[in-house]
């Protein structure tokens, strides 16, 4: 599997990781940080799996499809959590998570 073959998914994963890292940091500056704890935790998990998925695809790992399937699930959960919050960074993160989940589902379904 060539890293070029799944360039859209790699790009979506990289952009999602950046959005999640930004969201987690911005959530720490919110007035009620404790209320944002589930969002922050999912942002951290999502950024980590997105980075792993991107790297797995880039190096043509035989586990890339499995990693992307898990990435899609975590992105979906993160997107749902972020969508609950009105902050711009959360809404932007939710949108990016949905895009990444879609790309990862598509990638993991390829034969």
NUSE-81937 format. One record per atom (N, C-alpha, C): residue in three letters; x, y, z. Coordinates in steps of 0.001 Angstrom, whole numbers, always signed. Layout:
code=Ala	u=X	v=Y	w=Z
...
***
This chain:
code=Unk	u=+849	v=-1170	w=+0
code=Unk	u=+0	v=+0	w=+0
code=Unk	u=+899	v=+1239	w=+0
code=Unk	u=+725	v=+2062	w=-970
code=Unk	u=+1507	v=+3287	w=-1092
code=Unk	u=+863	v=+4402	w=-269
code=Unk	u=+1703	v=+5232	w=+323
code=Unk	u=+1154	v=+6356	w=+1087
code=Unk	u=+379	v=+7301	w=+181
code=Unk	u=+707	v=+7329	w=-1096
code=Unk	u=-4	v=+8173	w=-2070
code=Unk	u=-1425	v=+7661	w=-2296
code=Unk	u=-1592	v=+6358	w=-2144
code=Unk	u=-2879	v=+5712	w=-2407
code=Unk	u=-3990	v=+6268	w=-1510
code=Unk	u=-3647	v=+6649	w=-306
code=Unk	u=-4646	v=+7130	w=+660
code=Unk	u=-4341	v=+8553	w=+1109
code=Unk	u=-3884	v=+9368	w=+177
code=Unk	u=-3461	v=+10738	w=+497
code=Unk	u=-4572	v=+11550	w=+1154
code=Unk	u=-5815	v=+11388	w=+703
code=Unk	u=-6923	v=+12148	w=+1295
code=Unk	u=-7145	v=+11760	w=+2748
code=Unk	u=-6995	v=+10485	w=+3038
code=Unk	u=-7188	v=+10026	w=+4411
code=Unk	u=-6041	v=+10496	w=+5301
code=Unk	u=-4821	v=+10426	w=+4786
code=Unk	u=-3664	v=+10915	w=+5541
code=Unk	u=-3857	v=+12398	w=+5863
code=Unk	u=-4261	v=+13166	w=+4871
code=Unk	u=-4486	v=+14604	w=+5072
code=Unk	u=-5579	v=+14849	w=+6102
code=Unk	u=-6676	v=+14102	w=+6012
code=Unk	u=-7779	v=+14265	w=+6973
code=Unk	u=-7318	v=+13924	w=+8383
code=Unk	u=-6523	v=+12868	w=+8519
code=Unk	u=-6008	v=+12487	w=+9838
code=Unk	u=-5088	v=+13566	w=+10408
code=Unk	u=-4206	v=+14094	w=+9566
code=Unk	u=-3287	v=+15139	w=+10028
code=Unk	u=-4055	v=+16393	w=+10453
code=Unk	u=-5031	v=+16783	w=+9659
code=Unk	u=-5822	v=+17977	w=+9984
code=Unk	u=-6674	v=+17754	w=+11218
code=Unk	u=-7196	v=+16548	w=+11381
code=Unk	u=-8013	v=+16242	w=+12555
code=Unk	u=-7156	v=+16259	w=+13819
code=Unk	u=-5961	v=+15693	w=+13743
code=Unk	u=-5063	v=+15714	w=+14906
code=Unk	u=-4774	v=+17155	w=+15325
code=Unk	u=-4521	v=+18013	w=+14353
code=Unk	u=-4246	v=+19425	w=+14663
code=Unk	u=-5474	v=+20087	w=+15283
code=Unk	u=-6659	v=+19815	w=+14740
code=Unk	u=-7898	v=+20402	w=+15276
code=Unk	u=-8155	v=+19919	w=+16702
code=Unk	u=-7915	v=+18635	w=+16938
code=Unk	u=-8130	v=+18080	w=+18279
code=Unk	u=-7134	v=+18649	w=+19291
code=Unk	u=-5882	v=+18783	w=+18891
code=Unk	u=-4895	v=+19383	w=+19790
code=Unk	u=-5253	v=+20828	w=+20110
code=Unk	u=-5701	v=+21563	w=+19105
code=Unk	u=-6121	v=+22949	w=+19326
code=Unk	u=-7332	v=+22995	w=+20255
code=Unk	u=-8296	v=+22126	w=+19998
code=Unk	u=-9518	v=+22111	w=+20804
code=Unk	u=-9193	v=+21790	w=+22268
code=Unk	u=-8354	v=+20792	w=+22498
code=Unk	u=-7997	v=+20433	w=+23874
code=Unk	u=-7361	v=+21609	w=+24602
code=Unk	u=-6449	v=+22281	w=+23923
code=Unk	u=-5776	v=+23432	w=+24525
code=Unk	u=-6761	v=+24567	w=+24787
code=Unk	u=-7634	v=+24833	w=+23818
code=Unk	u=-8622	v=+25900	w=+23977
code=Unk	u=-9625	v=+25557	w=+25086
code=Unk	u=-9982	v=+24283	w=+25200
code=Unk	u=-10909	v=+23868	w=+26263
code=Unk	u=-10326	v=+24132	w=+27650
code=Unk	u=-9010	v=+24030	w=+27766
code=Unk	u=-8360	v=+24300	w=+29053
code=Unk	u=-8491	v=+25757	w=+29476
code=Unk	u=-8780	v=+26624	w=+28519
code=Unk	u=-8946	v=+28043	w=+28817
code=Unk	u=-10415	v=+28419	w=+29034
code=Unk	u=-11311	v=+27464	w=+28899
code=Unk	u=-12737	v=+27734	w=+29114
code=Unk	u=-12998	v=+27984	w=+30605
code=Unk	u=-14021	v=+28783	w=+30924
code=Unk	u=-14314	v=+29109	w=+32325
code=Unk	u=-14584	v=+27877	w=+33206
code=Unk	u=-15297	v=+26879	w=+32662
code=Unk	u=-15614	v=+25677	w=+33437
code=Unk	u=-14846	v=+24490	w=+32853
code=Unk	u=-13568	v=+24409	w=+33184
code=Unk	u=-12699	v=+23370	w=+32625
code=Unk	u=-13205	v=+21977	w=+33009
code=Unk	u=-13715	v=+21837	w=+34218
code=Unk	u=-14193	v=+20526	w=+34663
code=Unk	u=-15306	v=+20013	w=+33757
code=Unk	u=-16182	v=+20900	w=+33323
code=Unk	u=-17260	v=+20505	w=+32421
code=Unk	u=-16692	v=+20054	w=+31068
code=Unk	u=-15533	v=+20587	w=+30699
code=Unk	u=-14917	v=+20277	w=+29404
code=Unk	u=-14036	v=+19035	w=+29456
code=Unk	u=-13887	v=+18422	w=+30620
code=Unk	u=-12986	v=+17278	w=+30774
code=Unk	u=-13257	v=+16145	w=+29786
code=Unk	u=-14518	v=+15742	w=+29560
code=Unk	u=-14745	v=+14670	w=+28576
code=Unk	u=-14308	v=+15077	w=+27164
code=Unk	u=-14510	v=+16319	w=+26822
code=Unk	u=-14105	v=+16829	w=+25514
code=Unk	u=-12585	v=+16810	w=+25389
code=Unk	u=-11905	v=+17278	w=+26407
code=Unk	u=-10444	v=+17313	w=+26396
code=Unk	u=-9878	v=+15893	w=+26278
code=Unk	u=-10425	v=+14966	w=+27058
code=Unk	u=-9933	v=+13581	w=+27029
code=Unk	u=-10120	v=+12963	w=+25642
code=Unk	u=-11286	v=+13176	w=+25034
code=Unk	u=-11519	v=+12639	w=+23689
code=Unk	u=-10642	v=+13326	w=+22656
code=Unk	u=-10427	v=+14625	w=+22811
code=Unk	u=-9526	v=+15342	w=+21898
code=Unk	u=-8133	v=+14709	w=+21916
code=Unk	u=-7638	v=+14406	w=+23109
code=Unk	u=-6301	v=+13821	w=+23249
code=Unk	u=-6251	v=+12434	w=+22608
code=Unk	u=-7260	v=+11604	w=+22893
code=Unk	u=-7313	v=+10272	w=+22293
code=Unk	u=-7420	v=+10356	w=+20773
code=Unk	u=-8252	v=+11252	w=+20294
code=Unk	u=-8479	v=+11379	w=+18864
code=Unk	u=-7213	v=+11862	w=+18149
code=Unk	u=-6557	v=+12852	w=+18706
code=Unk	u=-5316	v=+13345	w=+18097
code=Unk	u=-4282	v=+12229	w=+18013
code=Unk	u=-4173	v=+11444	w=+19070
code=Unk	u=-3183	v=+10364	w=+19095
code=Unk	u=-3483	v=+9293	w=+18050
code=Unk	u=-4740	v=+8868	w=+17938
code=Unk	u=-5070	v=+7821	w=+16967
code=Unk	u=-4974	v=+8359	w=+15545
code=Unk	u=-5291	v=+9620	w=+15341
code=Unk	u=-5159	v=+10215	w=+14007
code=Unk	u=-3692	v=+10250	w=+13581
code=Unk	u=-2806	v=+10590	w=+14502
code=Unk	u=-1380	v=+10610	w=+14190
code=Unk	u=-878	v=+9203	w=+13889
code=Unk	u=-1347	v=+8224	w=+14647
code=Unk	u=-960	v=+6838	w=+14408
code=Unk	u=-1481	v=+6360	w=+13051
code=Unk	u=-2726	v=+6681	w=+12738
code=Unk	u=-3312	v=+6263	w=+11461
code=Unk	u=-2556	v=+6886	w=+10296
code=Unk	u=-2248	v=+8157	w=+10396
code=Unk	u=-1504	v=+8840	w=+9340
code=Unk	u=-150	v=+8182	w=+9127
code=Unk	u=+552	v=+7906	w=+10208
code=Unk	u=+1872	v=+7276	w=+10118
code=Unk	u=+1772	v=+5854	w=+9562
code=Unk	u=+756	v=+5112	w=+9979
code=Unk	u=+581	v=+3741	w=+9493
code=Unk	u=+350	v=+3727	w=+7986
code=Unk	u=-461	v=+4645	w=+7505
code=Unk	u=-699	v=+4725	w=+6059
code=Unk	u=+558	v=+5174	w=+5329
code=Unk	u=+1270	v=+6139	w=+5885
code=Unk	u=+2467	v=+6674	w=+5236
code=Unk	u=+3545	v=+5605	w=+5061
code=Unk	u=+3638	v=+4701	w=+6024
code=Unk	u=+4675	v=+3670	w=+5903
code=Unk	u=+4136	v=+2361	w=+5326
code=Unk	u=+2860	v=+2373	w=+4920
code=Unk	u=+2285	v=+1190	w=+4293
code=Unk	u=+2136	v=+12	w=+5237
code=Unk	u=+1841	v=+295	w=+6482
code=Unk	u=+1691	v=-758	w=+7481
code=Unk	u=+572	v=-1725	w=+7099
code=Unk	u=+798	v=-2993	w=+7376
code=Unk	u=-236	v=-3993	w=+7119
code=Unk	u=-1408	v=-3841	w=+8093
code=Unk	u=-1243	v=-3031	w=+9126
code=Unk	u=-2310	v=-2779	w=+10081
code=Unk	u=-3026	v=-1451	w=+9832
code=Unk	u=-2698	v=-755	w=+8764
code=Unk	u=-3270	v=+565	w=+8501
code=Unk	u=-4797	v=+527	w=+8444
code=Unk	u=-5360	v=-469	w=+7806
code=Unk	u=-6825	v=-553	w=+7712
code=Unk	u=-7453	v=-736	w=+9101
code=Unk	u=-6844	v=-1578	w=+9912
code=Unk	u=-7351	v=-1792	w=+11273
code=Unk	u=-7253	v=-513	w=+12101
code=Unk	u=-6117	v=+165	w=+11991
code=Unk	u=-5926	v=+1416	w=+12729
code=Unk	u=-6943	v=+2457	w=+12260
code=Unk	u=-7171	v=+2530	w=+10957
code=Unk	u=-8133	v=+3503	w=+10427
code=Unk	u=-9564	v=+3184	w=+10854
code=Unk	u=-9896	v=+1913	w=+10975
code=Unk	u=-11231	v=+1555	w=+11455
code=Unk	u=-11427	v=+2033	w=+12897
code=Unk	u=-10408	v=+1834	w=+13726
code=Unk	u=-10472	v=+2324	w=+15104
code=Unk	u=-10484	v=+3850	w=+15127
code=Unk	u=-9689	v=+4452	w=+14275
code=Unk	u=-9645	v=+5915	w=+14186
code=Unk	u=-11021	v=+6474	w=+13860
code=Unk	u=-11723	v=+5839	w=+12935
code=Unk	u=-13070	v=+6298	w=+12570
code=Unk	u=-13999	v=+6283	w=+13780
code=Unk	u=-13919	v=+5234	w=+14582
code=Unk	u=-14774	v=+5128	w=+15778
code=Unk	u=-14463	v=+6219	w=+16796
code=Unk	u=-13183	v=+6455	w=+17018
code=Unk	u=-12788	v=+7471	w=+17995
code=Unk	u=-13112	v=+8866	w=+17472
code=Unk	u=-12887	v=+9109	w=+16197
code=Unk	u=-13238	v=+10406	w=+15608
code=Unk	u=-14739	v=+10669	w=+15732
code=Unk	u=-15535	v=+9644	w=+15510
code=Unk	u=-16994	v=+9785	w=+15627
code=Unk	u=-17369	v=+10184	w=+17055
code=Unk	u=-16795	v=+9500	w=+18037
code=Unk	u=-17083	v=+9805	w=+19445
code=Unk	u=-16624	v=+11214	w=+19802
code=Unk	u=-15441	v=+11593	w=+19347
code=Unk	u=-14920	v=+12928	w=+19629
code=Unk	u=-15792	v=+13989	w=+18969
code=Unk	u=-16179	v=+13747	w=+17733
code=Unk	u=-17039	v=+14690	w=+17024
code=Unk	u=-18376	v=+14885	w=+17720
code=Unk	u=-18937	v=+13798	w=+18225
code=Unk	u=-20215	v=+13898	w=+18937
code=Unk	u=-20070	v=+14707	w=+20221
code=Unk	u=-18970	v=+14490	w=+20946
code=Unk	u=-18739	v=+15242	w=+22181
code=Unk	u=-18514	v=+16717	w=+21881
code=Unk	u=-17654	v=+16998	w=+20921
code=Unk	u=-17358	v=+18397	w=+20591
code=Unk	u=-18602	v=+19141	w=+20100
code=Unk	u=-19462	v=+18438	w=+19381
code=Unk	u=-20672	v=+19071	w=+18844
code=Unk	u=-21618	v=+19536	w=+19956
code=Unk	u=-21465	v=+18994	w=+21155
code=Unk	u=-22313	v=+19392	w=+22292
code=Unk	u=-21974	v=+20791	w=+22806
code=Unk	u=-20800	v=+21296	w=+22448
code=Unk	u=-20325	v=+22564	w=+22995
code=Unk	u=-20384	v=+23659	w=+21932
code=Unk	u=-20755	v=+24849	w=+22353
code=Unk	u=-20956	v=+25946	w=+21399
code=Unk	u=-19681	v=+26682	w=+21012
code=Unk	u=-18602	v=+26450	w=+21719
code=Unk	u=-17342	v=+27157	w=+21416
code=Unk	u=-16919	v=+26885	w=+19975
code=Unk	u=-16418	v=+27911	w=+19319
code=Unk	u=-15996	v=+27778	w=+17918
code=Unk	u=-14981	v=+26659	w=+17732
code=Unk	u=-14025	v=+26540	w=+18659
code=Unk	u=-13001	v=+25500	w=+18517
code=Unk	u=-13615	v=+24114	w=+18608
code=Unk	u=-14638	v=+23945	w=+19419
code=Unk	u=-15313	v=+22648	w=+19521
code=Unk	u=-16104	v=+22346	w=+18249
code=Unk	u=-16791	v=+23347	w=+17732
code=Unk	u=-17566	v=+23144	w=+16506
code=Unk	u=-16650	v=+22829	w=+15324
code=Unk	u=-15512	v=+23511	w=+15231
code=Unk	u=-14554	v=+23243	w=+14156
code=Unk	u=-13971	v=+21839	w=+14304
code=Unk	u=-13690	v=+21446	w=+15519
code=Unk	u=-13148	v=+20117	w=+15783
code=Unk	u=-14184	v=+19044	w=+15424
code=Unk	u=-15430	v=+19267	w=+15792
code=Unk	u=-16493	v=+18311	w=+15471
code=Unk	u=-16593	v=+18100	w=+13964
code=Unk	u=-16516	v=+19183	w=+13225
code=Unk	u=-16589	v=+19097	w=+11759
code=Unk	u=-15401	v=+18307	w=+11207
code=Unk	u=-14215	v=+18581	w=+11708
code=Unk	u=-13025	v=+17875	w=+11224
code=Unk	u=-13079	v=+16408	w=+11621
code=Unk	u=-13572	v=+16109	w=+12805
code=Unk	u=-13697	v=+14712	w=+13241
code=Unk	u=-14654	v=+13941	w=+12338
code=Unk	u=-15762	v=+14575	w=+11955
code=Unk	u=-16705	v=+13905	w=+11057
code=Unk	u=-16049	v=+13614	w=+9713
code=Unk	u=-15296	v=+14578	w=+9185
code=Unk	u=-14605	v=+14377	w=+7902
code=Unk	u=-13584	v=+13244	w=+8005
code=Unk	u=-12814	v=+13242	w=+9080
code=Unk	u=-11793	v=+12219	w=+9261
code=Unk	u=-12432	v=+10839	w=+9430
code=Unk	u=-13507	v=+10764	w=+10186
code=Unk	u=-14197	v=+9481	w=+10370
code=Unk	u=-14669	v=+8940	w=+9025
code=Unk	u=-15198	v=+9812	w=+8200
code=Unk	u=-15666	v=+9406	w=+6874
code=Unk	u=-14511	v=+8883	w=+6015
code=Unk	u=-13407	v=+9620	w=+5995
code=Unk	u=-12241	v=+9196	w=+5205
code=Unk	u=-11663	v=+7885	w=+5731
code=Unk	u=-11585	v=+7744	w=+7050
code=Unk	u=-11037	v=+6518	w=+7635
code=Unk	u=-11955	v=+5324	w=+7379
code=Unk	u=-13274	v=+5534	w=+7425
code=Unk	u=-14196	v=+4444	w=+7114
code=Unk	u=-14019	v=+4008	w=+5664
code=Unk	u=-13893	v=+4988	w=+4781
code=Unk	u=-13697	v=+4690	w=+3363
code=Unk	u=-12379	v=+3919	w=+3169
code=Unk	u=-11324	v=+4388	w=+3803
code=Unk	u=-10008	v=+3739	w=+3654
code=Unk	u=-10033	v=+2314	w=+4199
code=Unk	u=-10630	v=+2133	w=+5381
code=Unk	u=-10615	v=+812	w=+6007
code=Unk	u=-11508	v=-190	w=+5268
code=Unk	u=-12403	v=+300	w=+4440
code=Unk	u=-13288	v=-575	w=+3669
code=Unk	u=-12688	v=-985	w=+2336
code=Unk	u=-11572	v=-365	w=+1925
code=Unk	u=-10974	v=-720	w=+638
code=Unk	u=-10353	v=-2108	w=+699
code=Unk	u=-10390	v=-2763	w=-415
code=Unk	u=-9853	v=-4136	w=-471
code=Unk	u=-8508	v=-4174	w=-1126
***
